[in-house]
Amino acid sequence: MIKYILAALACGIIVGYSNSKLGDVFPNRFVSYYLFNACLIFLLFVMGFALGADKEAAVKIRKAGLKILALPLTIALGSIVGGIVSGLVLRIDLFASAAVSAGYGWYTLAGPLMGQMFGPEWSALGFMVNFLRELLTIITVSVMVRVDKYAPIALGGATTMDTTLPVIVRYCGSDALMTAFTSGFTLSIMAPLTIITIASFR
Amino acid sequence: MMFDLMVVIFVIALVFGIGLGYVWRERKRVNLGRVTFAAIIALIFLMGFNIGSDNVLLASMPTVGVNALVIVSLTIFFSLVFVKIVRKMVKLE
């Protein structure tokens, strides 16, 4: 599975790169917006179906209850601590590095928002860190799932409600769907709030 | 902001799928493995396409690359460690 995923990713990058160099043979917005989202909506539907049809999954989710929220809060805290530590290591603005990590993988948000709150020089970093987070989640999922059942969800951060969700469910099982989705959803709400809060402390 | 209509559609698709799956559960078993696999591969390919055609992203890679790698590694590391610790304290299935 992971072989095909990596191959698809590499092919996609090459095709995308060639396409933009050849002057957008396929309109970029069409591919990146409509096709991508159509694919995602289809997958969410199919995975929801599999979850609904799974009799054991409902029992497991009911047992987890509100504890399900412990996971995104922990991931948020861990991310921000990681951001502060890396700020110390790299000797850069601690607030900025913490805020960059508080994008939780949502790079289309973290890039522009970092630019807005901390200045344009942080925009590229906010974008890149969170983009790499999403990429690493997909690349390492087969290894991470052996470390801990929820490790891929921890890595994925806010992306586990959409882009990385299909891959995570594939590896962690159908009953991880609600945990991953709730975690990603909560972190997606928290991302702009925490970035702005951290910026206001600066 | 960007947290828009798409998210609403995502939730609807998911809820609709769960509902339909729930209704379907007593009927014939359907194997969705192949369909999901194909859709995942298509999704990852399109993600790659987005990356490859994003000139701003590719251009910023050499300048912020090293810092970004350090930050993302530590961010992931601490998220993982914290989740491991909390999993020991709060029992999650």
Interface residues (C-beta under 8 A of the other chain):
Chain A: M1 Y4 I5 A8 L9 A10 C11 G12 I13 I14 V15 G16 Y17 S18 N19 S20 D24 N28 V31 S32 L35 F36 N37 C39 L40 I41 F42 L43 L44 F45 V46 M47 G48 F49 A50 L51 G52 A53 D54 K55 K60 K63 A64 K67 I68 A70 L71 T74 I75 L77 G78 S79 V81 G82 G83 V85 S86 V89 L90 I92 S97 V100 S101 T108 L109 A124 L125 F127 M128 V129 N130 F131 L132 R133 L136 I138 M144 V147 D148 Y150 A151 I153 A154 L155 G157 M161 D162 T163 P166 V167 R170 D175 T179 F181 S188 I189 P192
Chain B: M1 M2 F3 M6 V7 I9 F10 A13 L14 V15 F16 G17 I18 G19 L20 G21 Y22 V23 W24 R25 V30 L32 V35 T36 F37 A39 I40 I41 A42 L43 I44 F45 L46 M47 G48 F49 N50 I51 G52 S53 D54 N55 L57 L58 S60 M61 T63 V64 G65 N67 A68 L69 V70 I71 V72 S73 L74 T75 I76 F77 F78 S79 L80 V81 F82 V83 K84 I85 V86 R87 V90 K91 L92 E93
